[in-house]
Structures are given as structure tokens and as C-alpha cells.
Amino acid sequence: MPEVEIKKGEPIERALKRLKGKMEAEGVMEEIRRLRAFETPAEKTKRKARANAKRNRGNRFRFTLKDTRSSDDS
């Protein structure tokens, strides 16, 4: 669970906003929303597929094929 220390003279609203940001980053809020209502098996499959697609989105261009032809062989 994320923790936030309140600085001296800091408004409580600002500390709550920082706490909310940390909870969003760790996925706590998404988990709470997901568990709030029943999730059908079809919805679970779609959610997992979206998560996998999002996770793999950055890996598309990680590996590139090198051109084996060199320009000085012409």
C-alpha cells in the first residue's frame, strides 16, 4: 500500500492527490474498480488481451533486422 507523508503546512487535499497518483501508478484503483462488480468470463478474456497488447506494444521495435548487404561491395 502506498504511503504519503504530509509536509509541514501542506494542505490535506494536495497530499490526497499525491496518494491517489501513487495508487493509480501501482494499479490499486484499477483493481478496486475491477472487483466492484462481477466480471463475466468474456470480459475477463478481453481485459487480459488488452493488458497483453499494452505490454507488448513497446516491444514491437526492440529487435530490428540488420541489412546484410554492405554499401562498399557494389
C-alpha positions in Angstrom: 0.0 0.0 0.0 1.4 3.4 -1.0 2.2 5.9 1.8 2.4 9.7 1.6 4.0 11.9 4.3 2.2 15.2 4.8 4.7 18.0 4.8 4.5 20.9 7.3 2.0 23.4 6.1 0.8 21.2 3.2 -2.9 21.2 2.5 -4.5 17.8 3.0 -6.1 17.9 -0.5 -2.6 18.1 -2.0 -1.5 15.1 0.0 -4.6 13.1 -1.0 -3.9 14.0 -4.7 -0.3 12.6 -4.3 -1.7 9.5 -2.7 -4.2 9.0 -5.5 -1.5 9.4 -8.1 0.7 6.7 -6.3 -2.3 4.4 -6.1 -3.1 4.8 -9.8 0.6 4.1 -10.7 0.6 0.9 -8.7 -2.7 -0.3 -10.2 -4.7 -0.3 -6.9 -7.5 1.8 -8.2 -7.9 -0.3 -11.3 -8.1 -3.4 -9.1 -10.7 -1.8 -6.9 -12.8 -0.9 -9.9 -12.5 -4.4 -11.4 -13.5 -6.1 -8.1 -16.5 -3.8 -7.6 -18.8 -5.7 -10.0 -18.9 -9.3 -11.3 -16.8 -9.8 -14.4 -18.0 -12.3 -17.0 -15.5 -14.8 -18.5 -15.8 -12.9 -21.8 -14.9 -9.6 -20.1 -12.0 -11.2 -18.3 -10.6 -12.6 -21.6 -10.9 -9.1 -23.2 -9.3 -7.4 -20.2 -6.3 -9.9 -20.3 -6.0 -9.5 -24.1 -5.9 -5.7 -23.7 -3.3 -5.9 -21.0 -1.1 -8.2 -23.1 -1.4 -5.9 -26.1 -0.5 -2.9 -24.0 2.5 -4.8 -22.5 3.8 -5.9 -25.9 3.2 -2.5 -27.6 6.6 -1.3 -26.6 8.4 -4.5 -27.8 7.5 -4.1 -31.4 10.6 -2.2 -32.5 13.0 -3.6 -30.0 14.6 -6.0 -32.4 15.3 -4.9 -35.9 16.8 -6.8 -38.8 20.2 -5.6 -39.9 20.9 -5.1 -43.6 23.3 -7.8 -44.5 24.3 -6.1 -47.8 27.1 -3.6 -47.3 27.4 -0.5 -49.4 31.1 -1.0 -50.4 30.5 -4.3 -52.1 28.9 -2.7 -55.1 
